[in-house]
Amino acid sequence: MPFFSVIIPTYNRAHSIRKAIDSVLNQSFQDFEIIIIDDASTDHTKEVVSLIEDSRVHYILNSTNQERCISRNIGISKAKGEY
């Protein structure tokens, strides 16, 4: 079980999602998971995330755009971290 769960909701941010994920992965503290909630992006966000080969990165795709609050709540429900 990871200590922290980092939840990143995203929508059409293929141009910046890698930078956000790398920012977390590059921390000195390593006991975490990253949950990416893609809110039905129409760009290539999924492809960008799929290139990241780290078992701590989890990708969830909403079938329809549900906005940030619902996406965060989905991430919270999937989180396994203590915090």
Secondary structure by P-SEA (a helix, b strand, c coil): cccbbbbbbbccccccaaaaaaaaaacccccbbbbbbccccccaaaaaaaacccccbbbbbbccccccaaaaaaaaaaccccc
